[in-house]
Amino acid sequence: MLGPSNRLTLIEAMRPPAGFHLESAMAVTFTLNLQSLLAVPAAFTLAGQDDLGEDGGGARPVELVHALRANADKLTVFSEAGHISLPPPSRAFGFLERAVVAVKAPRGGIVHPKVWVLRYQEITAAEAENAPERRLRLLVSSRNLTFDTSWDTVLRLDETPRSGGAMLKAVGDLFAGLLDTTITNPSQEHRARVGSLVEALETARFALPDAVDELKVHVFGLSDNRDDPFPEEPERAMIISPFLADGFFNLAESASNGVYRGPVDTLVSRQGALDDTCHQILAGIGDKRIFDDGSAHEASDPDDAGDSPTPRRSRFLSRDDPGRPLRGLHAKVFAFEKGNRARLFVGSANATRAAFRNNLEILIELEGSTGQLGIDRLLEGDDDQPGLSTLLHPYHRSPEKPSDDGDTTDLDQIRRKVAHLKIEGTVEKGGAGGHDWTVTYRSEAPLPEREDIRINCWPVTIPGHKRSVKAGKPLEERFATSLERISGFLAFELLHTGGGQQTGFVVPVTLAGVPEHRDRRLLKALIGDAKRFLRYLLALLYEDSPAAGLEGTVRRLTDSDDGSGHSAIGVAVLEQLLRTMRSDPSKLAGLHPLITDLGEDDALPPGFAELWDGVYAVARGDSPPRRSEAP
C-alpha cells in the first residue's frame, strides 16, 4: 500500500465497471482546471484518454463531444471560489457550465477536500423486466482536479452487497453541507442529484481495502466543533505533508493550542517547508526527510493559503494563483502505531493548524496490523513492492533562504473577494459587429477597490474581448458574441500595477435567457464535417448498448474509409439506424431535434436528411414521406 510503483490516475479510478455506465456523480475539489474537467466525462465513456484537441482550426474529437453530451449534465462539482484556473479559450466548456458550483468554507478557511461520489447503473436491454443494478464508488484523494504532475494518494472504495463493510454517511454529510456554502443558489438539478446520492450513502456499505480491518471518515470544518482524531500517545508516529505550520505541533509554551500533541518520530516534507519550521519543533524529531522524485524545481501550492510561506514564488503569478503547477510531494499521510496495530490517515489535510481549525477537510482513517499498514512497511515496502524510502533523502537546512519576489497577499485577497461576488449573466438576442447575441454580466455588490490593482474580465470563450472594469462599483459588462460562444464562465485577471504580479481565475456565472437550441448549435459547431457527424451519430446510436460498447465502436470506425471514396462509416450508421428503429425507436425521437437543427444549416451529409425522414417515420408508425423525383 502507498508504494511508489503502485500507480493509479484519478481518471482511471473513475471508469465504470464492465457492463455499467455513469448514472450520476458529485465531487468537491480545491483547485479546478476546466481542461481536466473536460476529461472526466470521457473517462465515463472512453477507455483511453484521447487528445482533447484545440478548439479553433483543429477538429475536436467526436468521441469527446459525445462523452460531454452524454455525461456533463450528470455531474455536480463543488470548487473553492477563486480557485478555478484560467483555461485556453474553448467552446467545449459550454457543456461544463451547469456542472460547476463555487463554494466557500464556513469557518473562513478554504474548501480543501478532493472527493468523488460516483453512481453507476447497469446497462440493460430496453425490454429488460428487472430494474438495473446500481453501484456506488467513493474516491478520496489529495489530488486536485488538475493536470499537475505531483505525488498524491487516491483511495478507492466500492459498494458491496455483502454484510459488513464500511458505512460512509459522513461523506454524505460533507456534500449536504456544501449545498449551504455556495456563492449562488444551486439549481434544483444539483439539489436533487446531491440529495439522491447523500440518501444512498446513508445505507450503502463499502468493501474494505486489503489489509484494512476498520475504516472511519473524519470531516473537519462543517461546524465549530473541534475534531482531533489523532492518538495522543502513540508508540511511533510518522507525518507526510508537503506543507507545515508551527501551530500544528506541540510546543511547550502553547501545548493547549496544538492540533497534534504527541511525539513525531519521522517527518517527511519539502525542503522549503522544513526550512520554515521552528527550530524547536525540528529538534524534537529525530528522522527528518525530504521527498525528491527528480523534479527540476520545487513548485508552490496554494493549499492552506496564509498558513506557511512559499519558498519559491513565481516572478509574475501571485502566491496562491490557481494556475500554479504542482510538482513533487503533495500527498498527506499521518501514520501511528501502538502495539501491533497501525492507524493510517489519508486525505486532504496538511500538517497545519488552518487545516483543522479553519478549512473544510476530510481524512479517511484506516486501521490494520503494523505488518501491513505500519510505518516500516510504508517506508521499506516488501519483496513485491518498494517502499517510499526510495524517494526520500535526509533533510539538511538550506544555507540561504530563497529570495522573495514580493508579497502578493493583497492580490490574492482581492481575488478571493471578487470570487465571492454573486454574478449573473443575462443573454439577449441582438448584438454588434456581426454578432447575433449579447451577454451582460452583473453583480449586486461592488467590485473590491485598490488603487494599485487593475481588474480585467472577459468570457472564457472570447479572450480577445478582455476589458478593464471599474473597481468600487457593481460589475456590469456587456459582450457581443455568437450563440455557441455564450459562456457561463467569466474570466478575471488582477494586475498589480507596481510590482508586476498578477493572478487569473474563473467565476461560474448563472445565465438567464439562454435559448433552448444553444446546446444543439454548440454540438454542431464542435462536430464539424460530415464524416465526424456520422461517427458521432453512430456513437449516440450505440450508447448504452449491452452488445457493443462505445470504445469498440469508436476504435473500429475511426479512420475506416476504405480509400475508394465510399465510407464504411455510412454503411455502419445505416445498419445501426435500422436496428434502433426496430429495438428502441424512442432513441430516434430523442435525436430528432438535433438532426433537424443540423439539417437547417446544411450540416448533414448529402442524402442523410431523406434517409432520416424515412427511418424516423417508420419508427413513429407513420408512412415514409414520398419525395418528388426530377423529371
Secondary structure as UniProt FT lines:
FT   TURN            4..5
FT   HELIX           10..14
FT   TURN            18..19
FT   STRAND          20..29
FT   HELIX           34..45
FT   HELIX           62..71
FT   HELIX           72..74
FT   STRAND          75..80
FT   TURN            81..82
FT   HELIX           91..99
FT   STRAND          100..103
FT   TURN            106..107
FT   STRAND          115..122
FT   TURN            126..127
FT   STRAND          134..141
FT   STRAND          149..151
FT   STRAND          154..159
FT   STRAND          166..167
FT   HELIX           169..178
FT   TURN            179..180
FT   HELIX           188..203
FT   STRAND          205..206
FT   TURN            210..211
FT   STRAND          214..220
FT   STRAND          236..240
FT   HELIX           246..248
FT   HELIX           252..257
FT   STRAND          266..269
FT   HELIX           271..275
FT   HELIX           279..283
FT   STRAND          287..291
FT   TURN            303..307
FT   TURN            319..320
FT   TURN            322..323
FT   STRAND          327..329
FT   STRAND          333..338
FT   TURN            339..340
FT   STRAND          341..347
FT   HELIX           353..357
FT   STRAND          360..369
FT   HELIX           370..373
FT   HELIX           375..380
FT   HELIX           388..391
FT   STRAND          392..394
FT   HELIX           409..419
FT   STRAND          423..429
FT   TURN            433..434
FT   STRAND          437..446
FT   TURN            451..452
FT   STRAND          453..459
FT   TURN            460..461
FT   HELIX           463..465
FT   STRAND          467..468
FT   TURN            471..472
FT   STRAND          474..481
FT   HELIX           483..485
FT   STRAND          489..496
FT   TURN            497..499
FT   STRAND          502..508
FT   STRAND          510..512
FT   TURN            516..517
FT   HELIX           518..527
FT   HELIX           530..542
FT   TURN            543..544
FT   HELIX           550..557
FT   TURN            558..559
FT   HELIX           568..583
FT   HELIX           585..600
FT   TURN            601..602
FT   TURN            606..607
FT   HELIX           608..620
//
